[in-house]
Amino acid sequence: MNLTIQTLFTDPNIVQAIIDRVLQLRLDTIYWKQYGDFLETKQRVFKTYLGTVTGVVAGSILGKNDQKPIRERRSLGEGVTEIAYLGDRYQMDIERLSQLQDIIDKFNAANTADQRTILQEIIDFIVDDYRQILLTPHKRMDIIVPELLMTGKAQVHLADNKENIELLDIELPFHFLTPDASAKNVFISYLQQEIQKLKAKYGVFSKMIMSRGTFMKNIVGASEFGDKFKMILGEREFMVNAGLVTDQMASSVFTGIGLPAIEIKEDYVENQNGENVQIYPDDRITLLRTDKVMKMRHHKPYVMTDPVPGRFYNTSEGQMSVCNYRDEEGRYMEYTAEWIPEFTAPNKIVNFDLSTMNAVPEG
């Protein structure tokens, strides 16, 4: 078997083996998967029975020389969702390709028995190249899903996208509560009263999700918290320094007085500008009955049914298409994915917006 860089990146069996290896060895946490799994849709525009208030159209995040069409932003009717189009391409580094060519030359010079071992070395070498491209759409959804979960809204602004394409605008029909200044000093009692009232319509909540900043400011920082802490855990376990109170301790206090357990989120994702973005915003608390509140709907990309001549495509999870091609400017790796998060019962999710309450100066 004689191997070249071109045959390496276009042989469907080799490429699929690399994709499978990336998925098997995945070292990166995908945050959105805590809340749901993939579910295929056969239509790009589909009915959402308890879904979004406003529909969605998303453009691709594309390289400037890519010929994929730019999608316009549209407003769709209530109860209708449209798949978002995601895509990126990466130019491969010449030095790295040269190193790869050295391994390929060693493969071609080896006898058949040794070629299997060297082929494994080649796969190991390019796994990281595929890791980046297979992870990118997940990281976009890692920004969108928590934003939806914590605010009921998600937008991808022009500043988030190097190609200046308007992408995404979703709004969900959560039940929102906005405590005012009077609740600030008795916030835990306020939560007890409101959650008790909500049980008749929304059932029992298993957890309350918040950022580390919200936890420190509104839970540990609440004037009532110390008294509740001593009442549930005893005087000896009371910590004067609020920074030593963990979410497990606070959850013990909360479940002891009939409130849901606390889950603190302090996750970050790097955006296209190389900046780390806090994906769970402050001043919000979301109540969930269960973690599984959504499905990531996916659709077969058009390029898989009408491929660009001369390009070869492989498929990863969520029907993401992956291809590698060469032109006069270099060698590129490219993916296309058609995904959108669909919250299955957003009208059963409750969110506390604390921005009004927290705008009141201390003291």
C-alpha positions in Angstrom: 0.0 0.0 0.0 1.4 3.4 -1.1 0.1 6.3 1.0 0.1 10.1 0.2 -1.2 13.0 2.2 -4.0 13.3 -0.3 -5.1 9.6 0.0 -4.7 9.8 3.8 -7.2 12.6 4.1 -9.6 11.3 1.5 -9.7 7.6 2.4 -13.0 7.2 4.2 -11.9 4.2 6.3 -8.7 6.0 7.6 -10.6 9.3 8.3 -13.4 7.4 10.1 -10.8 5.6 12.2 -9.4 9.0 13.2 -12.8 10.4 14.0 -13.7 7.4 16.1 -10.4 7.7 17.9 -11.1 11.4 18.7 -14.6 10.6 20.1 -13.2 7.6 22.1 -10.3 9.6 23.7 -12.3 12.9 24.1 -10.5 14.8 26.9 -12.6 18.0 26.5 -15.8 18.5 28.6 -18.9 19.2 26.5 -21.1 21.1 28.8 -24.4 21.1 26.8 -24.6 17.3 27.0 -25.5 17.5 30.7 -29.0 18.7 29.6 -29.8 16.5 26.6 -28.8 14.3 23.7 -28.9 14.4 19.9 -32.2 13.8 18.1 -32.5 13.9 14.4 -35.0 16.0 12.5 -35.8 15.3 8.9 -36.9 18.8 8.2 -34.8 22.0 8.5 -37.9 23.9 9.8 -40.0 21.9 12.2 -42.8 22.4 14.7 -42.0 22.8 18.3 -45.1 22.1 20.3 -43.9 23.5 23.7 -40.8 25.2 22.3 -39.5 28.5 21.4 -41.4 31.8 21.3 -39.3 33.1 18.5 -37.8 31.0 15.8 -34.2 30.6 14.7 -32.1 31.0 11.7 -28.4 30.8 12.0 -25.7 31.6 9.5 -22.5 29.7 9.1 -19.2 30.7 10.8 -17.1 30.5 7.7 -13.7 31.2 6.2 -13.8 34.3 4.0 -12.9 32.3 0.9 -15.6 29.6 1.5 -18.3 29.4 -1.1 -21.1 28.3 1.3 -24.1 30.7 1.1 -24.6 33.3 3.8 -28.0 32.8 5.4 -30.1 35.8 6.2 -31.7 36.4 9.6 -35.5 35.9 9.6 -38.2 35.9 12.2 -40.3 32.8 12.3 -43.7 32.2 13.9 -44.4 30.9 17.3 -43.9 27.2 17.8 -41.5 26.9 14.8 -37.8 26.3 15.0 -35.2 26.2 12.2 -31.9 24.4 12.2 -28.8 26.5 12.7 -26.0 26.2 10.2 -22.5 25.9 11.6 -19.3 25.7 9.7 -15.6 26.5 9.9 -12.5 25.7 8.0 -8.9 25.6 9.2 -5.8 25.9 7.1 -3.3 23.2 8.1 0.2 24.3 9.2 2.9 23.6 6.6 5.5 22.5 9.1 3.1 20.0 10.6 2.2 18.7 7.2 6.0 18.3 6.5 6.3 16.2 9.7 3.3 14.1 8.6 5.0 13.6 5.2 8.1 12.2 6.9 6.0 9.6 8.7 4.2 8.7 5.5 7.6 8.3 3.7 8.6 5.9 6.5 5.3 4.0 6.0 5.8 3.7 2.3 9.4 2.4 2.8 8.3 -0.2 5.4 7.3 -3.8 4.7 3.7 -4.8 5.0 4.1 -6.2 8.5 5.5 -2.9 9.8 3.0 -0.7 7.9 0.2 -1.4 10.4 2.2 0.0 13.3 3.3 3.1 11.3 -0.3 3.7 10.2 -1.3 3.8 13.8 1.5 6.4 14.4 0.0 8.5 11.5 -3.5 8.3 13.0 -2.1 9.3 16.5 -0.3 12.2 14.8 -3.4 13.8 13.2 -5.9 13.0 15.9 -5.3 16.5 17.5 -6.1 18.2 14.1 -9.4 16.4 14.0 -10.0 17.0 17.7 -10.2 20.8 17.1 -12.6 20.6 14.2 -14.9 18.0 15.8 -15.0 20.1 19.1 -15.8 23.5 17.6 -19.5 23.2 17.0 -19.9 21.7 20.5 -18.2 24.7 22.0 -20.6 27.0 20.2 -23.5 25.1 21.7 -21.7 25.2 25.1 -22.1 29.0 24.9 -25.7 29.0 23.6 -27.3 26.3 25.8 -26.2 27.7 29.2 -27.2 31.2 28.1 -30.7 29.8 27.2 -30.9 27.9 30.4 -30.0 30.9 32.6 -31.8 33.7 30.7 -34.3 32.1 28.4 -32.7 34.0 25.5 -29.6 33.4 23.3 -28.1 35.6 20.6 -24.9 35.3 18.6 -23.9 38.9 18.0 -21.8 40.3 15.2 -18.9 40.6 17.6 -19.0 36.9 18.3 -18.4 36.1 14.6 -15.4 37.0 12.6 -17.3 37.0 9.4 -19.9 39.6 10.6 -22.8 37.3 9.9 -25.9 37.6 12.0 -26.5 34.2 13.4 -29.0 33.4 16.2 -31.9 34.8 18.1 -33.9 32.5 20.4 -36.3 33.2 23.2 -37.9 30.6 25.4 -41.2 30.8 27.5 -39.7 30.3 30.9 -41.6 31.4 34.0 -39.6 34.4 35.2 -39.6 36.0 38.7 -37.9 39.3 39.4 -37.5 40.0 43.1 -37.2 43.7 44.0 -35.1 45.5 46.7 -37.3 44.3 49.5 -36.2 40.7 49.0 -32.4 41.4 49.3 -32.0 41.0 53.1 -34.4 38.1 53.3 -33.6 36.3 50.1 -33.5 32.8 51.4 -36.9 33.2 53.0 -38.1 34.7 49.7 -36.9 31.6 47.8 -38.7 29.4 50.3 -42.0 31.2 49.9 -41.9 31.4 46.1 -40.7 27.8 45.5 -43.5 26.6 47.8 -46.1 28.6 45.7 -44.6 27.2 42.5 -45.0 23.5 43.5 -48.7 23.3 42.6 -48.1 24.3 39.0 -44.5 23.2 38.3 -43.9 20.3 40.7 -40.8 19.6 42.8 -37.5 21.0 41.6 -34.4 18.8 42.0 -31.8 21.6 41.8 -31.1 25.3 41.4 -28.4 26.3 39.1 -26.3 29.5 39.5 -22.9 30.9 38.9 -20.2 31.1 41.5 -20.7 34.9 41.7 -24.4 34.6 42.3 -23.8 31.9 45.0 -21.3 34.1 46.9 -23.3 37.3 46.6 -26.9 36.1 47.1 -26.7 32.8 49.0 -23.6 32.9 51.2 -23.7 36.7 51.3 -27.4 36.7 52.5 -27.8 37.9 56.1 -30.0 35.0 56.8 -27.5 32.3 55.7 -25.4 32.1 58.8 -28.5 31.5 61.0 -29.8 28.8 58.6 -26.3 27.2 58.5 -26.0 27.0 62.3 -29.6 25.7 62.6 -29.0 22.8 60.1 -25.3 21.9 60.6 -24.6 23.0 64.1 -22.5 25.8 65.6 -19.2 23.9 65.3 -19.6 23.7 61.5 -20.4 27.3 60.9 -17.6 29.1 59.0 -17.2 32.8 59.5 -15.3 33.1 56.2 -17.9 32.9 53.5 -15.2 31.8 51.0 -14.9 28.5 52.9 -18.6 27.6 52.3 -18.9 25.0 49.5 -21.9 24.3 47.4 -22.3 20.9 49.2 -22.5 22.7 52.5 -25.0 25.2 51.2 -27.0 22.4 49.6 -27.2 20.7 53.0 -28.6 23.9 54.4 -31.1 24.3 51.6 -32.4 20.8 51.4 -32.7 20.9 55.2 -35.2 23.7 55.0 -37.1 22.3 52.0 -35.3 24.0 49.1 -33.7 22.3 46.1 -30.0 21.5 46.1 -27.5 24.0 44.7 -25.4 23.4 41.7 -22.7 26.0 41.1 -21.4 26.6 37.6 -18.1 28.3 36.8 -17.4 27.0 33.3 -15.7 29.0 30.5 -15.4 28.6 26.8 -12.8 30.3 24.5 -14.5 32.4 21.8 -13.2 33.1 18.3 -11.2 36.1 19.6 -9.3 33.9 22.0 -11.1 35.3 25.1 -12.6 33.1 27.8 -16.3 33.6 28.1 -18.2 32.8 31.3 -21.1 30.7 30.0 -23.3 30.8 33.0 -24.2 34.5 33.7 -24.4 36.1 37.1 -27.6 37.4 38.7 -29.6 34.4 37.6 -30.9 31.3 39.3 -32.7 28.6 37.3 -34.8 25.9 38.9 -34.9 22.5 37.1 -37.0 19.3 37.9 -34.5 17.2 35.9 -31.2 17.8 34.0 -32.6 16.5 30.8 -34.5 19.5 29.5 -33.6 19.6 25.8 -32.6 17.7 22.7 -30.0 18.9 20.2 -31.9 18.5 17.0 -29.7 17.8 14.0 -30.2 17.6 10.3 -28.2 16.0 7.5 -26.1 18.9 5.9 -27.0 19.7 2.3 -23.3 19.2 1.4 -23.7 15.5 2.2 -26.4 15.0 -0.4 -24.9 17.3 -3.0 -21.1 17.2 -2.4 -18.6 19.7 -3.9 -16.9 17.9 -6.8 -13.6 16.4 -5.8 -14.2 16.6 -2.0 -14.8 13.5 0.2 -16.9 13.7 3.3 -17.0 11.7 6.5 -19.7 11.9 9.2 -19.3 12.4 13.0 -21.9 12.6 15.8 -24.9 14.8 15.1 -24.5 14.2 11.3 -21.6 16.7 11.3 -19.8 16.4 8.0 -16.0 16.6 7.9 -13.7 17.0 4.8 -10.1 17.8 3.9 -9.1 19.3 0.6 -6.3 21.0 -1.2 -6.3 24.1 -3.4 -3.7 26.5 -4.7 -3.5 28.4 -1.3 -3.0 25.4 1.0 -4.7 22.4 2.6 -7.8 22.8 4.7 -10.0 20.9 7.1 -13.6 21.9 7.1 -16.8 20.9 8.9 -20.5 21.6 8.5 -23.2 20.9 11.1 -26.9 21.7 11.2 -27.9 21.8 14.9 -30.3 23.6 17.1 -31.2 23.1 20.8 -34.8 22.4 21.4 -36.0 22.7 25.0 -38.8 20.1 25.4 -40.8 21.8 28.1 -39.5 25.3 28.6 -42.7 26.4 30.2 -41.9 24.2 33.2 -38.5 25.9 33.8 -38.4 28.7 36.4 -35.9 31.5 36.4 -35.1 34.2 39.0 -33.7 37.4 37.5 -31.8 39.0 40.4 -30.5 42.0 38.5 -33.1 44.5 39.9 -32.5 43.2 43.4 -28.7 43.3 43.1 -28.7 46.8 41.6 -29.6 48.1 45.1 -26.4 49.4 46.8 -25.3 47.5 49.9 -26.4 48.9 53.2 
